[in-house]
Structure formats: C-alpha cells, structure tokens
Amino acid sequence: MMKLYYGPGACSFVPHVGLEAIKAATGEDFGTQALRLHKGEQHAPEYLALNPLGLVPVLVVDGKPLSQIVAICDDLASLPAYRTYIERLAAVPPVAAAIAREGIKLDTYQRK
Ligand SMILES: N[C@@H](CCC(=O)N[C@@H](CS)C(=O)NCC(=O)O)C(=O)O
C-alpha cells in the first residue's frame, strides 16, 4: 500500500487530493503519516532517511520514497486507478465533475 507523508495545511495536499480521488473511484486505499512541520518533525532522522531535504510530501511506493509534488503526481497519473477516476469524471457533466472534485478536496481536509 502506498503511504503519504504530509504536513497538514502544507503543499502536500496536492498529491493527497490525487490519492483521495483514486480511493473514491476505485476503493484503493493508502496510508498516511502527518508531520507537524511547526515542531520540526520533518528533520527527524527517520524522515530524513526518506527525504534528505526534510520536506513534505513523500510518497512511499513499493517501499521506495518518492519526493517532489510534480514527480509524485506524474506517478499517480500513470496508475490505472487514476485513469479510472478520470474516465468516471469524463462521463458526468462538467459542473457535476467540478462538484465531485470539490467534495474530494473537502473530505481530505475534514478527515485529517
Ligand atoms: N519542491 C518541493 C517543495 C516542498 C515544500 O516546500 N514543502 C514544504 C511544505 S509546503 C515543507 O516541507 N516545509 C518544511 C520546511 O521547510 O522545513 C516539492 O515539490 O515537493
């Protein structure tokens, strides 16, 4: 299972939304680990072993850490599960699709 290391309120929300979208479309779950950036948890040795830059996000896929939002989103976009999500969105009217995306984003914030 993929695992996302993120900071609440940080730019890591971008791949987080992508993972929620995949989950909503396919049921494929993912793990999460929140880091309290204001407490410096991104500088803990265990986290620096995943990302020596000490920045979120990191997505661990098949045991390998992937950093950089663009790289993570590229990886997610290549998954068949993400294509399923996009195909389902394409099948509904644009406004409904926008509302679905909005819902996914709100869910992400309310749950974490
Ligand atoms: N270029 C990086 C930027 C990541 C980044 O700036 N993350 C910030 C949060 S938005 C961070 O981890 N800050 C913690 C720190 O500076 O100690 C990416 O695309 O992932």
The ligand as an ORCA input file, in Angstrom:
! r2SCAN-3c Opt
* xyz 0 1
  N       9.658     21.388     -4.397
  C       9.076     20.663     -3.267
  C       8.533     21.678     -2.285
  C       8.127     21.008     -0.978
  C       7.978     22.026      0.146
  O       8.368     23.203      0.039
  N       7.377     21.548      1.265
  C       7.212     22.405      2.428
  C       5.729     22.476      2.840
  S       4.740     23.306      1.571
  C       7.962     21.819      3.610
  O       8.062     20.607      3.740
  N       8.462     22.676      4.504
  C       9.133     22.234      5.696
  C      10.385     23.023      5.981
  O      10.705     23.957      5.223
  O      11.047     22.713      6.976
  C       8.006     19.714     -3.772
  O       7.518     19.883     -4.907
  O       7.655     18.730     -3.073
*
